[in-house]
Amino acid sequence: MELLHQGKVRDVYSDRPGEVILVATDRVSVYDVVLPTPIPDKGKLLTSLSLWWFEQLNDVMPNHVISSTDVPAEFAGRAVRCQQVDIIQVECIARGYLAGLGWDAYQESGKISGVAIPPGLREGDKLPQPVFTPTTKTAPEDGHDEPMTFEEVSDAVGPELAKTLEAKTLELFTRATEITAGRGVHLADTKFEFGLAKDGTLVLADEVLTSDSSRYWRDEDWKPGQRQISYDKQFVRDWARDLGTWDKTPPGPEIPAEVVDETRARYVAMYERITGLKWD
């Protein structure tokens, strides 16, 4: 195998013609910076959760998964054999609640990625309806992803594809929120990535609805008007933000053992609550 690309937290290897091996590592990134401390089992946890979600969403649109077992032994449990697709260079984000960078943008302008949001909402409030708030997709060395308006997406990929990306992002998000609601979980926001197969078919790619690409809150913890208790990567983001000594540029700070342990515990708890499966 040949390493094609090393992302912030995933590595992509070439394998058979038209196929790649997508490997989820234990690396963690916040504010687009890879931190030096891994989270044990993170890659396996997020791969398992992503595969579960691909199955749940299979009737909404096709995905790039070929097999989770036909992978090299050294990557077992954390790798997926996939179609090699042409990834669309837009991070397709759907938001159902005000949180994170969406909350910051709303406070500054009343808009997120050019989408006007009703005034008077609090941090953690549910939006009247989910919104499509895309961002650029950058390489690790290129800095932070930046918000894009729908018009900018349309300019980048063409108006018809832009409309399809928005529609599919919101359809997938709506289906996912219906599923999580039945499990006592608020899906606040998530990021989808799409690619074009060789025959031109649009497919769901990369990871999907993992605790790295999504913001999950338990029903019993949801209290609008304040920062929410997150069962996802937001826990590490909050720790990094609250340090007050890091300017969000490389190199990132070492993560203390207690933060590593709590992050892993939250990943496990959300995996088990959403899937109904016991993490072994």
Secondary structure by P-SEA (a helix, b strand, c coil): cccccccccbbbbbccccbbbbbbccccccccccccccccaaaaaaaaaaaaaaaaaccccccccccccccccccccccccccccccccccccccccccaaaaaaaacccccccccccccccccccccbbbbbbbbbbcccccbbbbbcaaaaaaaccaaaaaaaaaaaaaaaaaaaaaaaaaccccccbbbbbbbcccbbbbbccccccccccccccccccccccccccccaaaaaaaaaacccccccccbbbbcaaaaaaaaaaaaaaaaaaaccccc
